[in-house]
């Protein structure tokens, strides 16, 4: 017996040492570091920053290098004596060629572009593009800001999911404790009823009722244990942690209710601080910038540039060359298309502003509803606690009457069932209050 006790103590001590304790704050911190959605949101921000850097390059000259070479089957330009239009001149040149040129090995034709090779560098600098470059950079800045706001929304959503999953797991753990208490009660009752049946005080049918209730509780306990495992595994997946059966959640269910209801000014200020409102502002700003860019397409564009080259493309000799150029592009018919683009953007700007107004009003209602949900949840907690006290008193009185032989075992089992239901309802009400309170705090922070 001493050896068995020593082994059990060793096992209990080892389990205590190896247990992984997690608070809600720890889970949130781990989720912000390890959650895949949060990581992807950070990558989206970095991608938007790269788009911003791409837009910055439009301010600087665009430099390109070009190489060209060609070998034709016959010269691209060929002009001979026979190609001369004047017959007298043609005859005179023929005479000279036959007398002197042939003897000197000269050809009676001039050939150009019979092969060449060249390289060049070109630099192009936009001087005026109707504000398109400035607008594009401003639009990229808006994109970076929007990606930051979207990243914050993702973080908030992940934290809310982690919190709900955490409290759901705590709820199941509390229900398991309640079930274990009920099972202990039924085990004691089963022993008492079995003794009473052997003494002829109750029937075998009463023992069977208790045993059926025990089987029901064991089945419920299995379901709750499976639910705890799945919920804990989901929590671990959210926070990027490997699941362990020794997981211990340290935060307890507690009532948390602000004593002051929010005013309309409080709600309005909270709405204007929310990330969703900032994201809607970005949407309106982006549509306005797109309109400015569309306007820039209909105005003249001025570009200057320079080119330096080296090669032999026409004549059979290599040489350097350089030139500067300027391009002035004046859209003559593009204004028609641009006019429609501007009208389109005006509609999209109005749409974005309407959506912002609509969502701001809905967010104000959402905040007010969140407070109402807290009040309702708090009321449910008080009712549930009252129900638990009543069920405990009822079970106590019924147990006393049963011991005195005044009630049947079925009434005692029903009283115990009512207490179990009341305790579970109280757990659900406390969890619901906790989640709704944290949701409200997130909306008004």
DRENTORLUM-388697 format. One record per residue (C-alpha): residue in one letter; x negated, y negated, z negated. Coordinates in Angstrom, 1 decimal. Layout:
BEGIN
REC/a/X/Y/Z .
...
// end
This chain:
BEGIN
REC/x/0.0/0.0/0.0 .
REC/x/-2.8/-2.4/-0.8 .
REC/x/-4.4/-1.7/2.5 .
REC/x/-1.2/-2.4/4.3 .
REC/x/-0.7/-5.6/2.5 .
REC/x/-4.3/-6.6/3.3 .
REC/x/-3.7/-5.9/7.0 .
REC/x/-0.5/-7.9/7.1 .
REC/x/-2.2/-10.8/5.4 .
REC/x/-5.0/-10.7/7.9 .
REC/x/-2.6/-10.6/10.8 .
REC/x/-0.6/-13.5/9.3 .
REC/x/-3.7/-15.5/8.7 .
REC/x/-5.0/-14.9/12.3 .
REC/x/-1.7/-15.9/13.8 .
REC/x/-1.7/-19.1/11.8 .
REC/x/-5.3/-19.9/12.9 .
REC/x/-4.6/-19.2/16.6 .
REC/x/-1.2/-21.0/16.7 .
REC/x/-1.1/-23.9/19.1 .
REC/x/0.6/-26.9/17.5 .
REC/x/2.3/-29.4/19.9 .
REC/x/4.0/-32.6/19.0 .
REC/x/6.2/-34.5/21.5 .
REC/x/3.6/-37.3/21.8 .
REC/x/0.9/-34.7/22.6 .
REC/x/3.1/-33.1/25.3 .
REC/x/3.7/-36.5/26.9 .
REC/x/0.0/-37.3/26.9 .
REC/x/-0.8/-34.0/28.5 .
REC/x/2.0/-34.4/31.1 .
REC/x/0.5/-37.8/32.1 .
REC/x/-2.9/-36.1/32.6 .
REC/x/-1.8/-32.8/34.2 .
REC/x/1.6/-33.0/35.7 .
REC/x/1.6/-32.5/39.5 .
REC/x/4.2/-35.2/40.2 .
REC/x/2.2/-37.7/38.2 .
REC/x/-1.0/-36.7/40.0 .
REC/x/0.7/-37.1/43.4 .
REC/x/2.0/-40.5/42.4 .
REC/x/-1.5/-41.6/41.6 .
REC/x/-2.6/-40.3/45.0 .
REC/x/0.2/-42.4/46.6 .
REC/x/-1.2/-45.5/44.9 .
REC/x/-4.7/-44.7/46.2 .
REC/x/-3.3/-44.1/49.7 .
REC/x/-1.4/-47.5/49.6 .
REC/x/-4.7/-49.2/48.6 .
REC/x/-6.4/-47.7/51.6 .
REC/x/-3.7/-49.0/53.8 .
REC/x/-4.4/-52.4/52.3 .
REC/x/-8.1/-52.1/53.0 .
REC/x/-7.2/-51.1/56.6 .
REC/x/-5.2/-54.3/57.0 .
REC/x/-8.1/-56.4/55.7 .
REC/x/-10.3/-55.2/58.6 .
REC/x/-8.0/-57.1/61.0 .
REC/x/-9.6/-60.4/59.8 .
REC/x/-13.0/-59.4/61.1 .
REC/x/-14.3/-59.0/64.7 .
REC/x/-13.6/-55.6/66.4 .
REC/x/-16.9/-54.4/67.8 .
REC/x/-17.1/-51.5/70.2 .
REC/x/-19.9/-49.9/72.2 .
REC/x/-19.4/-48.5/75.7 .
REC/x/-21.5/-46.3/77.9 .
REC/x/-20.9/-45.6/81.6 .
REC/x/-22.5/-43.6/84.3 .
REC/x/-21.5/-42.4/87.8 .
REC/x/-22.8/-40.4/90.7 .
REC/x/-20.6/-40.7/93.9 .
REC/x/-20.6/-38.3/96.8 .
REC/x/-21.5/-41.2/99.0 .
REC/x/-22.2/-44.9/98.2 .
REC/x/-19.1/-46.8/97.1 .
REC/x/-20.2/-49.8/99.3 .
REC/x/-21.9/-49.2/102.6 .
REC/x/-22.4/-51.8/105.4 .
REC/x/-24.2/-51.2/108.7 .
REC/x/-25.0/-52.9/111.9 .
REC/x/-22.0/-51.4/113.6 .
REC/x/-19.7/-53.1/111.0 .
REC/x/-20.7/-56.5/112.3 .
REC/x/-17.8/-58.2/114.1 .
REC/x/-19.8/-60.2/116.7 .
REC/x/-20.8/-58.0/119.6 .
REC/x/-23.8/-60.3/120.5 .
REC/x/-25.2/-60.2/117.0 .
REC/x/-24.6/-56.5/116.7 .
REC/x/-26.5/-55.9/120.0 .
REC/x/-29.3/-58.1/118.9 .
REC/x/-29.7/-56.4/115.6 .
REC/x/-29.6/-53.0/117.3 .
REC/x/-32.5/-54.1/119.5 .
REC/x/-34.5/-55.3/116.6 .
REC/x/-33.8/-52.1/114.6 .
REC/x/-34.8/-49.8/117.4 .
REC/x/-37.9/-51.8/118.1 .
REC/x/-39.1/-52.3/114.5 .
REC/x/-36.8/-50.8/111.9 .
REC/x/-36.9/-47.2/113.0 .
REC/x/-40.7/-47.2/113.1 .
REC/x/-40.8/-48.6/109.6 .
REC/x/-38.3/-46.0/108.3 .
REC/x/-35.6/-48.4/107.5 .
REC/x/-31.9/-47.5/107.6 .
REC/x/-29.5/-49.2/109.8 .
REC/x/-27.0/-49.5/106.9 .
REC/x/-27.1/-51.2/103.5 .
REC/x/-25.8/-48.9/100.6 .
REC/x/-24.6/-50.2/97.2 .
REC/x/-23.3/-48.4/94.2 .
REC/x/-24.7/-45.0/95.0 .
REC/x/-25.1/-44.2/91.3 .
REC/x/-25.6/-46.1/88.1 .
REC/x/-25.9/-46.1/84.4 .
REC/x/-25.1/-48.8/81.9 .
REC/x/-24.4/-49.5/78.2 .
REC/x/-22.7/-52.5/76.6 .
REC/x/-21.4/-53.9/73.3 .
REC/x/-18.2/-56.0/73.0 .
REC/x/-17.1/-58.1/70.0 .
REC/x/-13.5/-59.4/69.9 .
REC/x/-12.3/-61.9/67.3 .
REC/x/-8.6/-62.8/66.9 .
REC/x/-8.3/-66.5/66.3 .
REC/x/-4.6/-67.0/66.2 .
REC/x/-2.0/-64.1/66.2 .
REC/x/1.1/-66.0/65.1 .
REC/x/0.6/-65.0/61.5 .
REC/x/0.9/-61.2/62.3 .
REC/x/-2.5/-60.4/60.6 .
REC/x/-1.7/-62.5/57.5 .
REC/x/1.8/-61.0/57.4 .
REC/x/0.4/-57.5/57.8 .
REC/x/-2.0/-58.0/54.9 .
REC/x/0.8/-59.4/52.7 .
REC/x/3.0/-56.5/53.6 .
REC/x/0.1/-54.1/52.6 .
REC/x/-0.1/-55.9/49.3 .
REC/x/3.6/-55.4/48.7 .
REC/x/3.1/-51.7/49.6 .
REC/x/0.4/-51.4/46.9 .
REC/x/2.7/-53.1/44.3 .
REC/x/5.6/-50.8/45.3 .
REC/x/3.4/-47.7/45.0 .
REC/x/2.5/-48.8/41.5 .
REC/x/6.1/-49.3/40.5 .
REC/x/7.1/-45.9/42.1 .
REC/x/4.2/-44.3/40.2 .
REC/x/5.6/-45.7/37.0 .
REC/x/9.1/-44.4/37.8 .
REC/x/7.6/-41.0/38.4 .
REC/x/5.8/-41.1/35.0 .
REC/x/9.0/-42.2/33.3 .
REC/x/11.0/-39.3/34.9 .
REC/x/8.3/-36.8/34.0 .
REC/x/8.2/-38.0/30.4 .
REC/x/12.0/-37.8/30.2 .
REC/x/12.0/-34.3/31.5 .
REC/x/9.3/-33.3/29.1 .
REC/x/11.2/-34.8/26.2 .
REC/x/14.4/-33.1/27.1 .
REC/x/12.7/-29.7/27.6 .
REC/x/10.8/-30.2/24.2 .
REC/x/14.0/-30.9/22.3 .
REC/x/15.8/-28.1/24.1 .
REC/x/13.1/-25.7/22.9 .
REC/x/13.4/-27.1/19.4 .
REC/x/17.2/-26.6/19.6 .
REC/x/16.8/-23.0/20.5 .
REC/x/14.3/-22.5/17.6 .
REC/x/16.8/-24.1/15.2 .
REC/x/19.5/-21.8/16.5 .
REC/x/17.2/-18.8/16.0 .
REC/x/16.7/-19.8/12.4 .
REC/x/20.5/-20.0/12.0 .
REC/x/20.9/-16.6/13.6 .
REC/x/18.3/-15.1/11.3 .
REC/x/20.2/-16.4/8.3 .
REC/x/23.4/-14.9/9.6 .
REC/x/21.7/-11.6/10.3 .
REC/x/20.3/-11.6/6.7 .
REC/x/23.7/-12.3/5.4 .
REC/x/25.2/-9.5/7.5 .
REC/x/22.5/-7.1/6.3 .
REC/x/23.3/-7.8/2.7 .
REC/x/27.0/-7.5/3.4 .
REC/x/26.5/-4.2/5.2 .
REC/x/24.7/-2.7/2.2 .
REC/x/27.5/-3.9/-0.1 .
REC/x/30.3/-2.7/2.2 .
REC/x/28.6/0.7/2.6 .
REC/x/28.3/1.1/-1.2 .
REC/x/32.0/0.1/-1.5 .
REC/x/33.0/2.5/1.2 .
REC/x/31.2/5.4/-0.5 .
REC/x/33.0/4.4/-3.7 .
REC/x/36.3/4.4/-1.9 .
REC/x/36.9/0.7/-2.4 .
REC/x/37.0/-0.1/1.3 .
REC/x/37.5/2.0/4.4 .
REC/x/35.0/3.1/7.0 .
REC/x/36.7/0.7/9.4 .
REC/x/35.3/-2.2/7.4 .
REC/x/31.8/-0.8/7.6 .
REC/x/32.3/-0.5/11.4 .
REC/x/33.4/-4.2/11.7 .
REC/x/30.2/-5.3/9.9 .
REC/x/28.1/-3.1/12.1 .
REC/x/29.7/-4.5/15.3 .
REC/x/29.1/-8.0/14.0 .
REC/x/25.4/-7.1/13.4 .
REC/x/25.1/-5.8/16.9 .
REC/x/26.6/-9.0/18.3 .
REC/x/24.1/-11.1/16.3 .
REC/x/21.2/-9.0/17.5 .
REC/x/22.3/-9.4/21.1 .
REC/x/22.6/-13.2/20.5 .
REC/x/19.1/-13.2/19.0 .
REC/x/17.7/-11.5/22.0 .
REC/x/19.3/-14.1/24.3 .
REC/x/18.0/-17.0/22.1 .
REC/x/14.5/-15.5/22.1 .
REC/x/14.5/-15.2/25.9 .
REC/x/15.7/-18.8/26.1 .
REC/x/12.9/-20.0/23.8 .
REC/x/10.3/-18.2/25.9 .
REC/x/11.6/-19.6/29.2 .
REC/x/12.0/-23.1/27.8 .
REC/x/8.5/-23.0/26.3 .
REC/x/7.1/-21.8/29.5 .
REC/x/8.8/-24.6/31.4 .
REC/x/7.4/-27.1/28.9 .
REC/x/3.9/-25.7/29.3 .
REC/x/4.2/-25.9/33.1 .
REC/x/5.2/-29.5/32.9 .
REC/x/2.3/-30.5/30.7 .
REC/x/-0.3/-28.4/32.6 .
REC/x/-0.9/-26.0/29.7 .
REC/x/-1.1/-22.2/29.8 .
REC/x/1.8/-20.6/27.9 .
REC/x/1.1/-18.9/24.6 .
REC/x/3.4/-16.9/22.3 .
REC/x/1.7/-18.7/19.4 .
REC/x/3.1/-22.1/20.5 .
REC/x/4.4/-24.2/17.6 .
REC/x/6.4/-27.4/18.1 .
REC/x/5.8/-29.7/15.2 .
REC/x/8.5/-32.4/15.7 .
REC/x/11.8/-31.9/13.9 .
REC/x/15.3/-33.1/14.8 .
REC/x/16.1/-36.4/13.1 .
REC/x/18.7/-39.0/13.4 .
REC/x/17.5/-42.2/15.0 .
REC/x/19.9/-45.0/15.6 .
REC/x/19.4/-48.7/15.9 .
REC/x/21.6/-50.7/13.6 .
REC/x/22.3/-53.6/16.0 .
REC/x/24.2/-53.3/19.2 .
REC/x/22.6/-55.1/22.2 .
REC/x/24.0/-58.4/23.5 .
REC/x/24.6/-59.3/27.1 .
REC/x/21.4/-61.3/27.1 .
REC/x/19.5/-58.4/25.7 .
REC/x/20.8/-56.2/28.4 .
REC/x/20.2/-58.7/31.2 .
REC/x/16.6/-59.3/30.1 .
REC/x/16.0/-55.5/29.8 .
REC/x/17.3/-55.0/33.3 .
REC/x/15.0/-57.7/34.8 .
REC/x/12.0/-56.0/33.0 .
REC/x/12.8/-52.6/34.4 .
REC/x/10.6/-51.0/37.0 .
REC/x/13.5/-50.3/39.3 .
REC/x/14.2/-54.1/39.5 .
REC/x/10.6/-54.8/40.4 .
REC/x/10.8/-52.1/43.1 .
REC/x/13.9/-53.7/44.6 .
REC/x/12.1/-57.1/44.7 .
REC/x/9.3/-55.5/46.6 .
REC/x/11.9/-54.2/49.1 .
REC/x/13.3/-57.6/49.7 .
REC/x/9.8/-59.1/50.0 .
REC/x/8.8/-56.5/52.5 .
REC/x/11.8/-57.2/54.8 .
REC/x/11.1/-60.9/54.7 .
REC/x/7.5/-60.3/55.7 .
REC/x/8.6/-58.0/58.6 .
REC/x/10.7/-61.0/59.8 .
REC/x/7.6/-63.2/59.8 .
REC/x/5.6/-60.6/61.7 .
REC/x/8.4/-60.4/64.3 .
REC/x/8.3/-64.2/64.7 .
REC/x/4.6/-64.0/65.2 .
REC/x/5.1/-61.7/68.3 .
REC/x/6.7/-64.5/70.2 .
REC/x/4.1/-67.2/69.8 .
REC/x/0.8/-67.6/71.8 .
REC/x/-2.1/-65.4/70.8 .
REC/x/-5.7/-66.6/71.1 .
REC/x/-8.6/-64.2/71.1 .
REC/x/-12.3/-64.9/71.7 .
REC/x/-15.1/-62.4/72.4 .
REC/x/-18.5/-61.7/73.7 .
REC/x/-20.2/-58.8/75.6 .
REC/x/-23.8/-57.8/76.1 .
REC/x/-24.8/-55.1/78.6 .
REC/x/-27.8/-53.4/80.1 .
REC/x/-28.0/-51.0/83.0 .
REC/x/-27.9/-50.5/86.7 .
REC/x/-24.4/-50.1/88.1 .
REC/x/-24.6/-51.8/91.5 .
REC/x/-28.2/-52.4/92.5 .
REC/x/-31.0/-50.0/92.0 .
REC/x/-32.6/-51.9/89.2 .
REC/x/-32.0/-52.2/85.4 .
REC/x/-31.2/-55.6/84.0 .
REC/x/-29.6/-57.4/81.0 .
REC/x/-26.5/-59.5/81.0 .
REC/x/-24.2/-61.3/78.6 .
REC/x/-20.9/-63.2/78.7 .
REC/x/-18.4/-64.9/76.4 .
REC/x/-14.7/-64.9/77.1 .
REC/x/-11.5/-66.2/75.7 .
REC/x/-7.9/-64.9/76.1 .
REC/x/-4.8/-66.9/75.6 .
REC/x/-1.7/-64.9/75.8 .
REC/x/1.6/-66.8/76.0 .
REC/x/4.7/-64.6/75.9 .
REC/x/7.2/-65.9/78.5 .
REC/x/10.0/-63.3/78.3 .
REC/x/9.1/-61.6/74.9 .
REC/x/11.0/-64.3/73.0 .
REC/x/14.3/-62.6/74.1 .
REC/x/13.4/-59.3/72.5 .
REC/x/11.9/-61.1/69.5 .
REC/x/15.1/-63.0/69.0 .
REC/x/16.9/-59.7/68.5 .
REC/x/14.2/-58.4/66.2 .
REC/x/14.6/-61.5/64.1 .
REC/x/18.4/-61.0/63.9 .
REC/x/17.8/-57.4/62.9 .
REC/x/15.5/-58.4/60.1 .
REC/x/17.9/-61.0/58.9 .
REC/x/20.5/-58.2/58.5 .
REC/x/18.0/-56.0/56.8 .
REC/x/17.0/-58.8/54.4 .
REC/x/20.6/-59.4/53.5 .
REC/x/21.1/-55.6/53.0 .
REC/x/18.1/-55.4/50.7 .
REC/x/19.4/-58.4/48.7 .
REC/x/22.8/-56.8/48.5 .
REC/x/21.3/-53.6/47.3 .
REC/x/19.3/-55.4/44.7 .
REC/x/22.3/-57.2/43.3 .
REC/x/24.3/-54.0/43.3 .
REC/x/21.7/-52.0/41.5 .
REC/x/21.0/-54.8/39.0 .
REC/x/24.7/-54.7/38.0 .
REC/x/24.7/-50.9/37.9 .
REC/x/21.6/-50.9/35.7 .
REC/x/23.3/-53.3/33.3 .
REC/x/26.2/-51.0/33.1 .
REC/x/23.9/-48.0/32.7 .
REC/x/22.2/-49.8/29.7 .
REC/x/25.5/-50.6/28.1 .
REC/x/26.7/-47.0/28.7 .
REC/x/23.5/-45.7/27.1 .
REC/x/24.3/-47.6/23.9 .
REC/x/27.8/-46.3/23.9 .
REC/x/26.5/-42.7/24.3 .
REC/x/24.3/-43.2/21.3 .
REC/x/27.3/-44.4/19.2 .
REC/x/29.3/-41.4/20.4 .
REC/x/26.5/-39.0/19.7 .
REC/x/26.0/-40.4/16.3 .
REC/x/29.7/-39.9/15.6 .
REC/x/29.5/-36.3/16.7 .
REC/x/26.5/-35.8/14.4 .
REC/x/28.6/-37.0/11.4 .
REC/x/31.5/-34.8/12.4 .
REC/x/29.2/-31.8/12.9 .
REC/x/27.6/-32.3/9.5 .
REC/x/31.0/-32.6/7.9 .
REC/x/32.0/-29.3/9.6 .
REC/x/28.9/-27.6/8.3 .
REC/x/29.7/-28.6/4.8 .
REC/x/33.3/-27.4/5.1 .
REC/x/32.2/-24.1/6.7 .
REC/x/29.6/-23.5/3.9 .
REC/x/32.2/-24.2/1.3 .
REC/x/34.7/-21.9/3.1 .
REC/x/32.1/-19.1/3.3 .
REC/x/31.3/-19.5/-0.4 .
REC/x/34.9/-19.3/-1.4 .
REC/x/35.7/-16.4/1.0 .
REC/x/32.6/-14.5/-0.3 .
REC/x/33.8/-15.0/-3.9 .
REC/x/37.3/-13.8/-3.0 .
REC/x/35.8/-10.8/-1.1 .
REC/x/33.7/-9.9/-4.2 .
REC/x/36.9/-10.1/-6.2 .
REC/x/38.7/-7.8/-3.8 .
REC/x/41.2/-10.5/-2.8 .
REC/x/40.3/-10.8/1.0 .
REC/x/39.4/-8.3/3.7 .
REC/x/35.9/-8.0/5.2 .
REC/x/37.3/-9.4/8.5 .
REC/x/38.0/-12.7/6.8 .
REC/x/34.5/-12.9/5.4 .
REC/x/33.1/-12.1/8.9 .
REC/x/35.3/-14.8/10.4 .
REC/x/34.1/-17.3/7.8 .
REC/x/30.5/-16.5/8.5 .
REC/x/31.1/-16.9/12.3 .
REC/x/32.7/-20.3/11.7 .
REC/x/29.6/-21.4/9.7 .
REC/x/27.3/-20.2/12.5 .
REC/x/29.3/-22.1/15.1 .
REC/x/29.3/-25.3/12.9 .
REC/x/25.5/-25.1/12.4 .
REC/x/24.9/-24.6/16.2 .
REC/x/27.2/-27.6/16.9 .
REC/x/25.3/-29.7/14.5 .
REC/x/22.0/-28.7/16.2 .
REC/x/23.4/-29.5/19.6 .
REC/x/24.7/-32.9/18.3 .
REC/x/21.4/-33.8/16.8 .
REC/x/19.5/-32.9/19.9 .
REC/x/22.0/-34.8/22.1 .
REC/x/21.6/-37.9/19.8 .
REC/x/17.8/-37.6/20.0 .
REC/x/17.7/-37.4/23.8 .
REC/x/20.2/-40.3/24.3 .
REC/x/18.4/-42.5/21.8 .
REC/x/15.1/-42.0/23.6 .
REC/x/16.8/-42.6/26.9 .
REC/x/18.2/-45.9/25.6 .
REC/x/14.8/-47.0/24.3 .
REC/x/13.3/-46.3/27.8 .
REC/x/15.9/-48.5/29.4 .
REC/x/15.4/-51.5/27.1 .
REC/x/11.6/-51.4/26.6 .
// end
